[in-house]
Amino acid sequence: MTQTAGLTRTQRVADTDIRFRRRGTGDTALVFVHGFLDDQYVWDGVIDALAAPGFEYVQLDLAGSGDRTASGGPFDLTRFSQDVAAVVEALDKPFVLVGQSMGTLVAELVAAGHPFPALGLVLLSPVPLAGVGLPAEAAEQFRSLGGDADGQRTVRRQLSVALPEAELDRLVVTGTRIPDPVVRDLVDCWNDGDPRGQTPSEYQGPVLVGRGAADGFVTDELVKAHVLPRFRAPESFTVQGAGHWAHVEAPAEVAARIEAFVTGLPAAAGGTPQAPGRGWRDAFASKTDTAFAAAFAEDIVLEASVLVLPVQGRDQVKATMSAASRIYEFLQFVRETEAGPRTYLEWEATAFGGHEIFGVTVLTKDDEDRISHVAIHHRPLEAALRFSAELGERLAGDVDPGHFYNAH
């Protein structure tokens, strides 16, 4: 049983019908997004089994589902993403998004579109963001499930292998409460998807993808062909003896997978520092001031071949590194080694319309395992000079221009 079981409270987003439940008081929020025909309570078993230190657990109903069946439309991915983003804004803390089935589309869009991207993204039984693309006749079988208890029970039994009977009954009641027009719109969400699913994900932070081994809808082939390739170095897992609702069929195993993933993410404020190499790589993936700051000592010093003078202090360095990470169009770390307090990272990147940049980053940690010194070596020289000038322009007004190359 989670250590936060007795600390559940409900909060409302101002001037909306969006209510969300909060369990615990951690510095980082785990926000759970339910799937098609479900509600927020579908995550209770997983949350009961979680004991991740420093995390708060948050649940909500999407418009038209659960306790929000009286909500007005539209019932589309844009609306759902806006609702989840509103909850994230109300929380006002670092967050990780966990979505299941249709909820994975919503979670990805929020993770990519929020001004401060998610620290991590967990996709369970993930529907491709581009949509499933069922032919009209097959899609109509799902679209006609509104109010059809027998039909919904049949579908859930076909796509699961270990749903407890009591949970199956509850889920059928939950699903049949959703108005028929809403059910039809929900099918359009996951069947048609979003055009952004045709390209690499705009969210390039840490990702965990999981599915039930017996899921006949989100198959292993579907995940490998249309989900995993869109992310940077995603982690994945399979739950044996479970189907499409692995979080209900095997909540303890799903909770253990989520817990292992989130406790390895860049530390939120007050959290336990991560290994310098991992924290640095994940910060580059998130591209946010918050992610970089989590790994830095207060008095950190940054030296680089793109800097005329070193940049000093956590606030100045995190702003510089966040801006630098957004200049790169692509960056991958290809080699890592440690020697005492130093971590050496070799990397390859592109910027400025595909121009290649290569480099080595040396991270030095202090006695508290936070990064106290960074030295970054770029090549070739032409790219380094252009990078320095661009960085100076992006940081104008925030970092003294004397730190950067000026060709004029």
N, C-alpha and C positions, 0 to 999 in steps of 0.2 A: 504494500500500500504506500502511495506517495506521501511524503512528509508534508504536503500542502493540503491534504484532504479537508481539513477543517477551516480553510481560509477562502471559501468560495463566496464571491459577491457578484452582483449584476450591475452593469453600468450602461448608460445610454449615450449615444453620440448626439450632441446637441442639435435640436431642430430636425431630427429624423426619427424613423421608427426602428432604427438599428440598435438593438440591445446585445451586449456581449457579456459572457461570463469570464471571470478572472479567478484563477486558483494560484495561490502563492504570491510572493513579493520579490521575485528575483530581479536582477538588473537587466536581464534580457528576456524578451517575450517569445514564446513558441505559439504561433497563431495557426489554428487548425481550420481548414476549409473543407466542408463536406462535399459529397458528390451527388449525382442524379438520383432523385426521389428520396434523398436522405435528409437529415437535420444535424444540428450541432452535437446532439447526444450520442451520435454514432461513434464519437471519439472517446467516450467515457472510459471504456475498458483500457485503452492505450494510456490515457492520462492517469488512471488509477495505478498503472504499473510503472509509470515514470518516476524517477527520483534523481533527475539531473540537477546538481547543485547550481544555484545562481539563476534558475530559470522560472519564469511565471508562465502558466498555461492559459491560453485564451481561446474561446469557442464562440461562434456566431452562426446564425441562420442566414442563408442567402435569401434575397427577396423572393417571395412566392412559396418558400419552403418553411417547414417547422412552425415556429410561432409567428411567422410573417406571411401566412397564406392570404391575408387581407391586403397586402401591399399592392400598390398600383405598379404598372409596367413602366418602362420596358423591362423585359426579362431576357437580357442578353449579356455577353461577356463584358461589355463596357460598363454596364450598370453594376454587375457583380464585382468587377475590379474596383470600381469607385467606392462601393460599400466597404470592401475589405480594407482599401487604402484609408478610408475614413476612420476605421478602427485602429489601424496602425498609427495614424496621426494622433488619435486620442490617447494612445498608450505612451507616446513620446519617449521611446527608449529603443535601443537596438533590438532587432527582431529576426526571427527565422520563420519561414512560412512552410506549412505542411499541408499538402493537398492530396485528395484521393479522387481518382476517376475524373469526372468533369471538373472537380475542384482543382486539379493540377493545372488546367488551363488558366484559371483565375489566379492561382498562386504565382505562376510564372509571369503573367502580365503585371501583377503588383510588384513582384521582385525586381523586374526590369524597369518599371516605369516610375517607381517612387524616387523622390529626390535623393534619399539616402537608401541605396539598394539593400536588400536583405543580406544579413551575414551568411545565410545559407538557405537552401531550398530543398525540401524533401518531397518527392513525387511518388505516390503509391498508386499502383494500378493505373499508370499514366495514359491518358488519352493524348495522342499527338496534337500539338497546338494547331496544326494545319487541318485537324478534323479527321474523323474515321472515314468519311466518304462512302457510307452505305448507299446502295441504290435505293430509289424512291420506295419500292415495295417493301424492302427490308426495314427501312427507316420508319415506314408507316406503322409497322408492328409495335415499335416503341412509342411512336407518337399517339397511338390509340390506347395507351395504358392508363390514362387519366381516370381515376375512380374505379378501375378494374382490379379488385383485390385478388381474384383468382389468377389473372394474367400476371400481376406483379409477383405473386408468390411463385408462380411457375418460372419466371425469369430469374429470380433470386436463387431458386433451387438449381436451375440449370448452370448458373455461373459460379456456384459455391459448392464446397464439399463438406464444410464443417460449421455451418451457421447454427448456433444453438437455437432450438425451437422457440424459446421465449424471445430471443432477439429477432428471429424471422417474423414472428407475430408482430412485434413492435414496429419493425421496419415496414411491414405491409400497411399497418395502420397509418404510419407517418406518410408513406407514399400516396395512399389513397386520399389523404386530406388535401393534397396539392390540386388546385383546380385544373381541369382538363386543358384550357388554353395555355396555362403555364407549362404543363407537361410537354405540350407540343413545342413551345418555344425552347425549353430546355434541351430537347432532342436536337433542335437546329443548332444550339450552341456547340454541342460536342460532335455533331455529325459534320457541320460545315466548318467549324473551327475559325481560326483567325489567319489572315494572309501572312502575318509575321512568322507563322509556323513553316513557311516555305524556305526560310533562310536560317542561318545560325542564330541561336537565341541571343537576344539583347542582354540577357542576364548571363554574365560570365564568371559568377562567383561559385563557391563550392556547392555541389549538387549530389544528392543521394537519391537513387531510383530503385524502387522495389516493386515486386509483384508476387502474387500467389502462383505457385507452380501449376496449379490446376485451373487457372483463369483462362477460359476459352474465348474471352472477348479481347482482353489486352494480352496477346500472346507474346512469347519470347521473341518471335520473329518480328512482330510489330515494334517492340521496344528497341531491338537492335537496329532496325532499319530506319525508324522515324522519330525516335526519342533520344537515345544516347548520342548519336552523331552531332546533335545540335548544341551540345554543351562541351565546355572545356574540362577534360579529365574527370568525368562523373564517376562516382562510386555506385555500385549496384549490388543488389542482393535478391534472393528468391526464397520465399517461405514455402517449405514443403508442407503438404497436407492442407493447403488453403487455396481459395479461389479469388474471385474479384473483390471480396470484402475481407481481405487478409487482416485488416485492423480489428475486425469483429471476430473472425474465425481463430486468429492466433494473436491476441492483443499483447501478450507478454513478450513474444518474440519481436513483434513490430516495435514495441516500446524499447526493447534492448538495442535494436538497430538504430533507432532514432537517437537514443541517449548516447551511444558510442560516437555517432556522427557529430552531434551538437557540442559535446564536450571537447571535441578536437578542433572546433572553429576558433578564429581569432577571439581573444578574450574581450568581453564587454567590460565596461567600467567596473573596477573592483574585482574582476575575475582573475583566475589563475593564468599567468602568462604562458603562452605556448612557445615551443621551440622556435628560435629566430627564423630559420629557413621556412618553416610552415607558415608562421605569422606573416612573413614578408610576401610569400607567394599568394596567400589568400587575400592580403591587402591589395595586391595588384589586381586580383580578380574582381574585388569589390569596387576599387577605384574611388574610395571615399576617405575623407579626413578621419572619420571615426575608426575605420578599419586600420589605417596606418597608426593612429595614435595609440591603439590598444597594444601595439608591440614596442612602443618607444619609451625610453627613459626620459625624464623631464629635461635633462641637460644634453640631449643627443646632439651630435655634430655630423653634418653631412658634407662630404667632399666628393667632387665628381669632375670628370674631364669636360663636362658641359657647364661648369661653374667657374667663374673668375675668382670668387672668394667662397670660403665655406659658409654654409647656412647653419645656424645654431639655435637650439631650443625646440621643444616639442611642437609648439604651435606653428613656427616658421617651417620646420622640416615637414610636418604632416601636410601643410598647404602645398609645399613644393612638390612632394612626392605624389599627392593626389592629382595635381595638375599634370605632372609628367606622365603618370599612368594613362591619362586620357589622350595624350598625343599619339601613343602607339595604336596602330590599327590591329596589330596582332603581336603577342609576346608569349613565348614559352620558355620555361626553364629546362635546360637540357642536361645539366649535370650539377651535383651538389656534393660537397664534402666538408667535414669539420676537422679542425685542429685546435684543441684547447678551447679558448673563448671565441674563436673565429669560425664563421661559416662562409664558405665560398660557393657562390651560385653563378654558373655560366648560363647565358641566355641568348636567344635569337629573337629578333623582332622586325616589324616593318612599320614605316610611317611615311607621311608625305606622298601618298599615292603608290605605295608598294615598295619604296626604297628600303633596302635591307640595312639593319643596324645590328651589330654584335657587341657583346660586352661581358664583363665579369663584375659581380657585386660582392663586396667583402663586408660582412656584418660582424661587429664585435659586441658581445653581450657583457653586461655588468654582473655584479654578484647576485642580483635579483632576477637574472635571466632576461632582462629587458635589453633591447638594442640601444647601445650608448654611442656607437660610432658606425657610420656607413661610408664606404668608399666605392664609387661606381666608375668603371672604366668603359668608355664607349669607343667604337671604331666603325667606319672610317672617320677621318677628321672632318671632311665636308659635312657628313651627316651630323656629327657632334656639334659643329658650329651652328648649323641650321636649327638643331634641336634647342640649343641654348638660347638663340634669339627668339624662337617661338615660345619657349618657357617664360622668358622675360616679359613678352607681350601678355601672356595669359595671367601672369601674376602681378601685373602693373597695379600699384596701389596697395598691394598686400606684402610684397617682398621688395627690398631695395633693389632698383635696377642695376646697381653696381655689381651685383652677383652674376650678371649674365653678359654674354657676348653681344655687342652692338656693332653691326656691319656698317652703320652710317657715320 
